[in-house]
Amino acid sequence: MSLAAKTSRVGADAIAAKGWWRSQRWLLARRATQAGILLLFLAGPWFGLWIVKGNLASSLTLGVLPLTDPYVLLQSLVAGLSSRHVPLASAFIGAAIVLGFYLLVGGRVYCSWVCPVNPVTDFAAWLRRRMGLRSGAVLSRQMRFWLLAMTLVVAALSGSIAWELVNPVSMMHRGLIFGFGAGAAVIAAIFFFDLFVAPRGWCGHLCPVGAFYSLPARWSPLRVLAARREACNDCADCYAVCPEPLVIKPALKAVDGAGPVITSAQCTNCARCIDVCSKDVFEFGLRPARARPSTAVPARAEP
């Protein structure tokens, strides 16, 4: 069987064993959530129904509930060191609400369940598998943390939230409301970069937003568990679909005596491993109190 044929069969065993719905339900739930969040923001400018005013950086729901991206607030605070601008109290309240939510469910849930760029990078990853593309540039996963630090340095030096001018998430949001200009080129560049240059290159190696949200993820209790890891048949479908495949092996294969909980802060809780596993090895659960977050970055992510 050709490589393209093998990769195109990822998830086929799960469909045969569990049916199409059960092998796609978490993916469909994510897409519905992403679309629903965007529609809440777009209902105002598109239909005059102002349920939510603002954007993913800062918003007001039903004129009462403020929500603020804590990463944007952090940039604003750093920028204020030189501009002497102090964010409003509502910004701190909104950031506390958002941060509290992600501390519970996992910070990188933002990446897989909220970020509008995620469907673009997921499509690039799916197309790579269909085309049988295996090689690509090797990028350090620590690079996104360096870029995160750089956005804060630029904010301090410029006295502005400069990153938000080129943030692909913000550009896509603005493009949907006002029409795509240069933003379309940026989103296309991310797609082709992931497809032809580096697999999962943007989200997995470069995006400073994902780097920021991995920080609260270190303490979130909601985790993916390899609860029935003894049933694993080594099909490797979970590795093929996972946006951060390096997080799976310690829990699935009990590396160095690791328990079945995926404790890595880089896990996005996307649940694709749950979908595509024909043996129902994975499920959502709670992190045991004794389980600490994994900080190690294995050199390879293969099973």
N, C-alpha and C positions, 0 to 999 in steps of 0.2 A: 504494500500500500504506500502511495506517495505521501510525502510530508504534508502537502496541502490537504490531502484526503483525511489524514490522521487529525490534523488540527481542526478541520471542518466538523469532525465528529465530537468535539468537546461538548459534553452535556447530553449527548445522544443516549447514553446508558441511563441517565437520570430520567429522561423523558419516557423511555421504555419501561422503567421500573415504577415511576411515580405518576406519570401522566404529564401533559404539557403544563397545566396550571401549577401544580406543585413544584415543578422544576423551573418556573419563571416568576413565582409570586412575589418574591422579594425584589426582583428587578422591576417588575411592574409597579410595586408599591413605591419604589424610589422614583421612578419616572412620574408617577401620579403626584408625588409630593413636590418634586421639582417644578412640574407644570402648575400645580396649585399655588405654590408660593409666587411664581412669576405672575400668574393671573390676578392674585390679590393686589400686586403692585400696578399691574397694567389696567385693571378695571377702571381706575380713575381717569387716566389720560385717554383711554380707548373708548370707554362707555359712560364716563361721567359718574361712576359709582365709586366714591372715595372711601373704601373700606380701610385701606392702608395708604398713607401719604409718605413719600420718601423713597428710599431704596434700601438695598441690603446693608449699606453703611450706617444709615440712620433713618428711622421711620417712626410714625405715630399711628397706632391702630385704633380705629373707632374714636379718634380724638382723645383717647385716654391713656393707652398703653405705649410708653416710649421703649424703643428697642435700639440699641447702639452696638455696632460691631466693636468689641473690645480692642481689636487690633487697630482699628481706625482711631479709637479714643487714645490708645497708647501713642500713636504717631502724632496726634493733635497735642498731647501733653508734651512730648519731646519738642515739637515745633514751637510750642508756647514758651519754651525756655529762652528762645531768642526773640520771639515776637511779643512776649508778655500777654498772650491771649490765653484766657482760662475758659475751658468748656463749661457749658451750662450744667446746672445740677441734674437736669433731666438726662443729660448724656451719661453721667455716672450711674444713675438709676437704671437706665436702659442697658448699659454695659454689664452691670451687676446681674440683671435678669438673664441676659444672654449667656454670660459666663457661667452662672449657676446651672443653666440648662445643659450646657456642654460638659460641665463637670460631672453631671449625672449620666448622660448618655454617650459620652465620648466625643472629644473635640473634633476629631476628623470625620464625625458624622456630617459636619458641615460640607466636607469635600464630596461625599458620596450621595447625600440626601438633599442638599440645598444648592450647592454651587451650580450655576447654569452652564459652566464650561465642562462639567463632568460628562454629559452625554456626548460631547464632541470628542473628548479623549477616550471614552469608552468605545465609541464607534471606530476610532483609529486603531485601538487595540483589537477589536473584533475583526477589522479588515486585515490587520497584520496576520492574524491566525488563519483567516480564509485564504490569504495569498501565500501562506507558508513562509513568511519572512521571519527569520530567526536571529540573524546577526544585527548588530547596531552599535552605536557609540556607547562606551562605558563611562557613565558619569557618576561622580561621588554623590551619595545620598545626603552628605553633609553640606553640599553646595546650597541647598535651599535655606539652611540656617545662616550661612554667610550672606545670602541675599536678603534674608530677614533683617540681619544686623545692618546691612547697607541701607535699607529703606528707612531705618531709624536714624542713621547718620545723616542721610540726605534731608530728612525732615528737620533735624536739628540745625543743619547748615543753612537750609533755605527758609526756615520759618514757615513752612507750608507742608501739607500732606501731599507731597509730590507724587508718591507712589500711586495714589488714586487716579491720577491723570492717565496712567498707562496700565493700570490693573486690568487684565482681561475680563474679570468678573464685572467690574464697573463699566467697562467699554461695551460688553455685551448687553448689559442692562440699559445703558443709554441708547444703544443701537436699536433695541426693540421698541423704545418709546419715540425716539427722534429720527430713527433711520440710521443705517450703517454707513459709515464713511471709512476712515482709517481703521476703525474697530474691526471691520470685516477682514481686513488684511492681517490683523493680529491674530484673530481666531483661526483663520486659514493657515497661518504660519505655525500655530500650535498643532493643528491637525496634521499637517505634513511633516512637522518635526517628529511627532510621535509615531507617525506611520513609517517614515523612511529613515530617520536619523537615529533616534533613541527610543526604544520601547518604554512607554509610560514616562517619557522624558520630562514633560512639564509637571504633572502632578506629583510624580514620584521622586523627582530630583531637583526641580528648580523653583516651584511655586512657594513664595514666602508666606502666603496665606495658609497653606497646608502645614508649613513649618510652625507657624504660630499656634494653630489649633491642635497640633500634636502635643503641646505643653500641658493643657488641662486634661488631655486624654490619658496622661500618666496615672491619674487618680480615679477615673470614671469606673463605677461598679459594673455597668452593663458591658458584657464581653461576649465574644463568640467562643464557644467551648467545643473541643473535639471530644464530646462526651462518650462516643462509642468508637474510639480510635482503634480498638482491637478488631473492628469490622472492616477497616480500610483494606481495599484490594489493590492499592498502589496504581490506580488509573491515572493519577496526576492531573485530573481535570480541575481540581481546586487551585492548583498552582497556575494553571493556564489562564484562569479567569480572574484571579486575585490581583488587584492593582498594586499590592505590596506583598508579593509571594514569599519574601523572606520571613514574614511573621508566622507562617503556618508550621514550619518544620519542628520547632521546639515543642509545641503542644501536641502535634500529630504523632511525632516519632519519639517522644519522651527524651529529647536530647538533654544529656547531663541530668537525667532524672526529673525533667520539667513535668509539671502537672498538665492536665488537658486544657487549661485555660490559656487563650491567646492574650497575653498580657502586654504585648508590645504597644506602645503609644502610637505607632505608625499604622496600626490596623484601622481601617475606615468604617468598620461595622457595616459594610455594604451588603453582607449576607450572600454574596454570589457563591461562596463555597457551600453554603447550606443548600442553595438551589441546585447546583450541578452534581452534588454527591448522590449517587444511586444507592448508597448504603446508609444514608442518613447519619453520617458520622458527626456532623456539626449541628449545633443549635445555639440559640441565644440563652444566656444565663447570667448569673452574677459572679463577680470576682470574689473568691474566698478572701477573708480578711488577711490571711497570711501570705497571699500571693502578691508579690511585688512586681511593678512594671519592668519589663525587659528593656534594657538599654543597649544590648549588644546588637551589632549590625553584621550578620554573617557575610563572608566574602562571596558566597554563592547561594542562590535561592532554589536550586534544583532539589527534588525529593531524594 
